[in-house]
Amino acid sequence: MLELYMTIIAVVLFFIPAIIIAVCYSIIVIIIWTKTSGGSHTREGATQHVKNGKYRSGSGFRTARKIF
């Protein structure tokens, strides 16, 4: 009887919350990945042209702010 009790407690307190957290993180990663990739994996899509001809990357903070 004790083994059944410990199994139920382990499932309720560890496995169910772990599955819920994993699903939530997966959804968050998928949303961020789809919004930031934009279907383009080339360097031209991820950079901005500057007057002197050099390229610079966009700010990561601005990208994160656009998502949320």
FIKOLZA-1660 file (N, C-alpha, C; in steps of 0.1 Angstrom, whole numbers, plus 5000, padded with zeros to 4 digits):
% residues 68
   i   px   py   pz ch aa at
   1 5008 4988 5000  A  M  N
   1 5000 5000 5000  A  M CA
   1 5009 5013 5000  A  M  C
   2 5020 5012 5007  A  L  N
   2 5029 5024 5008  A  L CA
   2 5035 5027 4994  A  L  C
   3 5038 5016 4986  A  E  N
   3 5044 5018 4973  A  E CA
   3 5034 5025 4964  A  E  C
   4 5021 5021 4965  A  L  N
   4 5011 5028 4956  A  L CA
   4 5009 5042 4960  A  L  C
   5 5009 5045 4973  A  Y  N
   5 5008 5059 4978  A  Y CA
   5 5020 5067 4973  A  Y  C
   6 5032 5062 4974  A  M  N
   6 5044 5070 4970  A  M CA
   6 5044 5072 4955  A  M  C
   7 5039 5062 4947  A  T  N
   7 5038 5064 4933  A  T CA
   7 5028 5075 4929  A  T  C
   8 5017 5075 4936  A  I  N
   8 5007 5085 4933  A  I CA
   8 5012 5099 4937  A  I  C
   9 5018 5100 4948  A  I  N
   9 5024 5113 4953  A  I CA
   9 5035 5118 4943  A  I  C
  10 5043 5109 4938  A  A  N
  10 5054 5112 4929  A  A CA
  10 5048 5117 4916  A  A  C
  11 5037 5111 4911  A  V  N
  11 5031 5115 4898  A  V CA
  11 5024 5128 4900  A  V  C
  12 5017 5130 4911  A  V  N
  12 5010 5143 4913  A  V CA
  12 5019 5154 4916  A  V  C
  13 5029 5152 4924  A  L  N
  13 5038 5163 4927  A  L CA
  13 5050 5166 4918  A  L  C
  14 5054 5156 4910  A  F  N
  14 5065 5158 4901  A  F CA
  14 5062 5157 4886  A  F  C
  15 5056 5146 4882  A  F  N
  15 5055 5143 4868  A  F CA
  15 5044 5152 4861  A  F  C
  16 5033 5153 4867  A  I  N
  16 5023 5162 4861  A  I CA
  16 5027 5176 4860  A  I  C
  17 5033 5183 4870  A  P  N
  17 5038 5196 4868  A  P CA
  17 5050 5197 4858  A  P  C
  18 5058 5187 4858  A  A  N
  18 5069 5187 4849  A  A CA
  18 5064 5187 4834  A  A  C
  19 5054 5179 4832  A  I  N
  19 5048 5178 4818  A  I CA
  19 5042 5191 4815  A  I  C
  20 5035 5198 4824  A  I  N
  20 5028 5210 4821  A  I CA
  20 5039 5221 4818  A  I  C
  21 5049 5221 4826  A  I  N
  21 5060 5231 4824  A  I CA
  21 5067 5229 4810  A  I  C
  22 5069 5216 4807  A  A  N
  22 5076 5213 4794  A  A CA
  22 5067 5218 4782  A  A  C
  23 5054 5215 4783  A  V  N
  23 5045 5220 4773  A  V CA
  23 5045 5235 4772  A  V  C
  24 5044 5242 4783  A  C  N
  24 5044 5257 4782  A  C CA
  24 5057 5262 4776  A  C  C
  25 5068 5257 4780  A  Y  N
  25 5081 5261 4775  A  Y CA
  25 5082 5258 4760  A  Y  C
  26 5077 5247 4756  A  S  N
  26 5077 5243 4741  A  S CA
  26 5068 5253 4733  A  S  C
  27 5057 5257 4739  A  I  N
  27 5048 5267 4732  A  I CA
  27 5055 5280 4731  A  I  C
  28 5062 5284 4742  A  I  N
  28 5069 5297 4742  A  I CA
  28 5080 5297 4731  A  I  C
  29 5088 5286 4731  A  V  N
  29 5099 5286 4722  A  V CA
  29 5094 5286 4707  A  V  C
  30 5083 5278 4704  A  I  N
  30 5078 5278 4691  A  I CA
  30 5073 5292 4687  A  I  C
  31 5066 5299 4696  A  I  N
  31 5061 5312 4692  A  I CA
  31 5073 5322 4690  A  I  C
  32 5083 5322 4698  A  I  N
  32 5094 5331 4696  A  I CA
  32 5102 5327 4684  A  I  C
  33 5103 5314 4681  A  W  N
  33 5111 5310 4669  A  W CA
  33 5104 5314 4656  A  W  C
  34 5091 5312 4656  A  T  N
  34 5083 5316 4644  A  T CA
  34 5083 5331 4642  A  T  C
  35 5082 5338 4652  A  K  N
  35 5081 5353 4651  A  K CA
  35 5094 5359 4647  A  K  C
  36 5105 5353 4652  A  T  N
  36 5118 5359 4649  A  T CA
  36 5124 5354 4636  A  T  C
  37 5121 5342 4632  A  S  N
  37 5127 5337 4620  A  S CA
  37 5121 5343 4607  A  S  C
  38 5108 5345 4607  A  G  N
  38 5102 5351 4596  A  G CA
  38 5103 5343 4583  A  G  C
  39 5107 5331 4583  A  G  N
  39 5109 5323 4571  A  G CA
  39 5122 5326 4564  A  G  C
  40 5130 5335 4568  A  S  N
  40 5142 5339 4561  A  S CA
  40 5154 5335 4570  A  S  C
  41 5163 5327 4565  A  H  N
  41 5175 5323 4572  A  H CA
  41 5187 5329 4566  A  H  C
  42 5186 5340 4558  A  T  N
  42 5198 5346 4552  A  T CA
  42 5202 5358 4561  A  T  C
  43 5215 5362 4559  A  R  N
  43 5221 5373 4566  A  R CA
  43 5214 5386 4563  A  R  C
  44 5209 5388 4550  A  E  N
  44 5203 5400 4546  A  E CA
  44 5190 5403 4554  A  E  C
  45 5183 5393 4558  A  G  N
  45 5171 5394 4565  A  G CA
  45 5173 5398 4580  A  G  C
  46 5185 5395 4585  A  A  N
  46 5188 5397 4599  A  A CA
  46 5196 5410 4602  A  A  C
  47 5200 5417 4591  A  T  N
  47 5209 5428 4593  A  T CA
  47 5203 5441 4587  A  T  C
  48 5209 5452 4591  A  Q  N
  48 5204 5465 4586  A  Q CA
  48 5216 5472 4579  A  Q  C
  49 5213 5479 4568  A  H  N
  49 5224 5485 4561  A  H CA
  49 5227 5499 4567  A  H  C
  50 5239 5502 4569  A  V  N
  50 5244 5515 4575  A  V CA
  50 5250 5523 4564  A  V  C
  51 5250 5537 4566  A  K  N
  51 5255 5546 4555  A  K CA
  51 5269 5542 4550  A  K  C
  52 5278 5539 4558  A  N  N
  52 5292 5536 4553  A  N CA
  52 5293 5523 4547  A  N  C
  53 5283 5515 4545  A  G  N
  53 5284 5502 4538  A  G CA
  53 5286 5490 4547  A  G  C
  54 5287 5492 4560  A  K  N
  54 5289 5481 4569  A  K CA
  54 5275 5476 4573  A  K  C
  55 5275 5464 4577  A  Y  N
  55 5262 5458 4583  A  Y CA
  55 5263 5457 4598  A  Y  C
  56 5252 5459 4604  A  R  N
  56 5251 5457 4618  A  R CA
  56 5239 5449 4622  A  R  C
  57 5239 5442 4632  A  S  N
  57 5228 5434 4636  A  S CA
  57 5218 5443 4644  A  S  C
  58 5205 5439 4643  A  G  N
  58 5195 5446 4651  A  G CA
  58 5197 5443 4666  A  G  C
  59 5191 5452 4674  A  S  N
  59 5191 5450 4688  A  S CA
  59 5183 5438 4692  A  S  C
  60 5188 5429 4701  A  G  N
  60 5181 5418 4706  A  G CA
  60 5170 5422 4715  A  G  C
  61 5172 5433 4722  A  F  N
  61 5161 5438 4731  A  F CA
  61 5149 5443 4723  A  F  C
  62 5152 5450 4712  A  R  N
  62 5140 5454 4703  A  R CA
  62 5133 5443 4697  A  R  C
  63 5140 5432 4694  A  T  N
  63 5134 5420 4688  A  T CA
  63 5125 5414 4699  A  T  C
  64 5130 5412 4711  A  A  N
  64 5122 5406 4722  A  A CA
  64 5110 5415 4725  A  A  C
  65 5112 5428 4724  A  R  N
  65 5101 5437 4728  A  R CA
  65 5090 5436 4717  A  R  C
  66 5093 5434 4704  A  K  N
  66 5083 5433 4694  A  K CA
  66 5075 5420 4696  A  K  C
  67 5081 5410 4701  A  I  N
  67 5074 5397 4703  A  I CA
  67 5063 5399 4713  A  I  C
  68 5066 5405 4724  A  F  N
  68 5057 5406 4735  A  F CA
  68 5049 5419 4734  A  F  C
% end
